């Protein structure tokens, strides 16, 4: 879950509402339905994601969820995963990494995606589309910490 959140810049609600039909392992694609007025789209599944999802689907099947439960991620109660559960999981992982004194929450992973892509030199318009931002002003905030932003001025 955390891998998908980071790699695809998913909000908690976008993660918890992913449907089984949003994943196409054959084509290695993930349909991301964006919230908050953002643009949805299809993302490629990157290194390790297809295998991680396939492994999760095996575990999910063992849990014997009801046919009505079509969300990708489910709880041990065989129901759609809640936002609170994701928050708790992120906090537990942050604590295990020694980051419990920082304000770590799921949306930090979405922002990390933007900063990571900027630091890799990805065009801000590509990032805008990837994160589903309708306004470029939502995306340019990630350029503020890019140490290379002034490197080619002269």
N, C-alpha and C positions, 0 to 999 in steps of 0.2 A: 504494500500500500504506500509506504513512504517513498519507495522508488518511483512509482507512478506519479505521486504528488509532486515530487521534485522534477522529474524529467518532463512532465507535461504541464507544470505550473497549475495544478488542480487546486481549487478551493475545496474545503471540507465537504460542502454540499455536493459539489461536482463528483467527488470521490464516492460518497455514500449513495449516490443515485445512479452510479454506473450500472448498466444492465448487462446481463450475459450477452445480449445481442449487440452490445457496443464493442465487443471484442471479436476480431477476426484473426485467429492465429494463423490460418493458412496464408492470408495476405499480409500478415504482421501489421495490422492496423487497429487503432483505437479511435472510436468515434467519441469526441469530447463535446458534450452538451454544456456550453457555458451558461452561467447565471449572471445576474446583475446587468443585463442588457449587453453582455459581451457576445461576440460572434463565435458560433460553434464551428467545428470542422473535424476532419479526419487527420490524425497524427500517425506517423509510422511508429511501430514498436522498435525500440533500439536494443542494443546489446543486452542480453540477459532478461529483458522484459517478457518476451514470449515464453521462455522456459519458466520464469517465476510465476507467470499467470497459469501456465499449464500445470505446474506443481500445485498451485493453490486450488485449481479446479478439481484435482484428484482429492485433495483434503475436503473441499466443499462437498463433493459428492458423498464422501464417507459420512458426513454430518446428516445426510438424508433430509435436506430441506423440502418443504412442501412445494408442490408444482406452482403455486401462486407466487412464491418468492423468487423473483427473477433478477434480483440485484446481484451484482458480481461478488460483493463482499457481504458476508453475513456474520452475525455474532454466534457465540456458543449456544444461544437459544434458538438458532436457526431462523433468525429474523434479520431484516436489513440492519446493517451496522449504523449505530447512531453517531451523531456529531460529537457527543460527549465522550464516547468510547475512543474516537480518533484523538480528541484532545488529550485524554488520559494516556493513550499510547505514545503520543509525541512527547508528553512530559516525562514518561518513564524512560524513553530512549535518550532524551536530553540529560536526565539525571544519570543514567548509566555512562554517558559520555563525559560526565563531570561538568555539565552546563546548567545544573539546577539553579544557579544564582542569576541566570539570564532569563529574560522574558521570552522564552521559546514557546511558540504556539504554531498550529498548523499553517497559518497564513505566511509565516516566516519562510516556509518551503517554497511557496509561490514567488515571493520576493527573491529568494535565493536563485530561482530559475532565471529571473530577469537579469540579475547581476552576473550570474555565471555566463549567460549568453553574450552579454555586453563585453565581459572580460575576454571571451573567446573571439571577439571581433565580429560578431554577427551583426548585420545591419539592423538598425533600430526599427525599420519598417517591417522586417521579417519577424522580429521579436513581437512587434505590435500584433501582427496577424497570428502568430503562434500562441500568444497569451489571450487572444480574442478581444484585445482592447479596441474599442471603437474610436477612441480619441488618442492621438499620439501623445498628448500631455500625460496620459497615464503611464506611458512607456518611457518617456525621456528621463524620468526620475532615476532610472537605473544607470544613466550615463554619468551622473554626478560623482560617482566613486571610481570611475574608470581612469586609471593613472595615465593612459595613453591618449586621452582625448585632446590634448594640446600638442602632441608629439610631432604632427605634420604641419603645423602652422607656418613654419619658416624653413 
